[in-house]
Every structure is written in structure tokens, then in C-alpha cells.
Amino acid sequence: MYEPIRTKSVHRVATDSGDFPHHTRGEELDIQLAGHLSALLAVTDELGLDEAAQQIATQVARLRGTPPVRHAALTRAAPAALHRRAQDLAARALVVAASRADTAGAILSAERMDAHAAALDQLDLVGAH
């Protein structure tokens, strides 16, 4: 009733471990941390926080082995929104850095969280007056 298959399937399941790159858990965490810090770097650049941006760029370069690509694309978002976004990204980086036991990344992330919280407090004070 059915004709037998005479050719090999064009679809195949990857059975050889060499078919795709594998990373250790530590490497995966480093990739995640570098990604969160890169996103934080973009927001920090937009806020014009040059010293903080340089510290973040140093950590991204350490994790990736190359300096991060930086761009001048501006979202024109309100400073409060940028600080909240930066605080969220720093918190994500802190969680990954803690999982990886990356002291330098954790310290930098915690410092950035504190700095953005302070900036948000200042913006709230200015807005209240």
C-alpha cells in the first residue's frame, strides 16, 4: 500500500557532540553576565556616565576577551526610565555574577544598582519640589 522510502532523509538528529559548540556552565554564565553588562553599558552611555561606563566596559572586555562595541544610538527616554532600566540590568548582572562567584562583576553590579537608586531618589526629590 505504501511505497518504501528509497532515499535518506534530509532531516537528521544531531547525534555527534561535535555538531554544535558546547559551553560549560561557567562559560554560559560568563556569556550571560557579559550580555547583561553590555546592555547596562548602553544605558550608562546614554545617561552620559562616562566613568561608570568605562568600568563596565572593562568588565565586559574581561569576560569576552575583546572590548565591547559601543554605539551612540540614543532612545531619548526620560532619565528616570533610563535609571530604572539600568538598575534592573544591574540587578540581573548581580544575580548572574553571584551564581558565577565573579566578585568583580558582583561588586560592580551592586555599585551600579546603588548609584541608580540614588539617582532615582534625587529625581524624585527634584520632582517633589
N, C-alpha and C positions, 0 to 999 in steps of 0.2 A: 504494500500500500504506500509506504514512504520510500523515497529513493535514499540510499545511504550517502552520507557525506563523503566526498572524494577528495576534498582539499582541506588543508589545515586552516583552522580558524584564524581570522585576522585579530581576534581578541585573545589576549593571554594574561594570565595572572602572574604577577611578579613573584617568582619563587626564589630567584637568586638574590641574595642580600646585596650584591654589587649593583643591582639595577637602579638604585637610588641612594643618595647620600644619607648617612645616618649620623646623628649627633648624640652625644652623651647628654644626660640630664643637665649637667653643669653647663655644657655648651648651649643647650636650648635656653637655659636661664640667662646666660650672658647675652644671647640674641634678643631675648625679651627685654632685658634691662637696657641694652643699647637702644632698642626701639622706643621705650618709654622716655629715656633721657633725650633722644633725638627730637621727639615731639615736644618735650619740655624746652629744649633749646630753641625751637622755632618760636614758641610763645614768649620765651625770655628775650629773644632778639626783637620781637615785635614790641615788647614793653620797653626796649631800649636799655636793658640792664646789662651793660657790657661786661662788667667784672664777673657777674654771675654766669653770663653766657660763656665766658672763657673757661670758667671752672667746669661747667657742664660739658663743653666741647672736649676738654682734656680727658674727662672720664669716658666719653663716647669713643674717642681715639684709642684709649687704653683697651676698651672692650672689643672694638672692631679691628684694631691694628692699623687703621688709617684715619686721618682727620675727617670729621663729618662734613658733608656738603651743606653749605648754609646758603639760604636764599633771602631775598628782600621782599618776598610777597607779603603784603600786609592785608589783614582781614578788615581793618578799620573797626574792629569790635571795641566796645566800651572797656575802659581799663578794669572795671570791676569784673566783667565777664572774663577778661584775659587772666586776671589774678585767680579767679575761681578755677578756670581751666588748668592753669599752671599748678595750682595746689592739688587738684585731682591727679594730674600726671605725676607730680612728685610723690603723692601717696602710693600710686601704683608702682612707681620705681622703688619706693621704700620696701614694699611687700616683696618684690622680686629680689632686691638686694639682700634682704633678711633671709630669704629662702636659700640664697646662694652663699650666704655668710660673707658677702662682699662689704667689708667695713667702710671702705672709701665711698662706695656708691650709697650705702645706707646713711652715712653722715651727711653727704651732700644732699641727698633727698630730704632728710629731716630738716636740714638748714633751710632748704628752699620752701618746704611746707611752712615753716615758721615765718619766713620772710614774706610770703604771700598772705598769710593770715594777718600779719601786722599791717601790710599794705591795705588789705580789705578793711581792717579796723579803722585805719586812717581815713579811707574813703567814706566810711560810714559816719565818722566824726565830722568830716567836712560837709557831707550831705545833710547832717542834722542841724547844722548852723545856718 
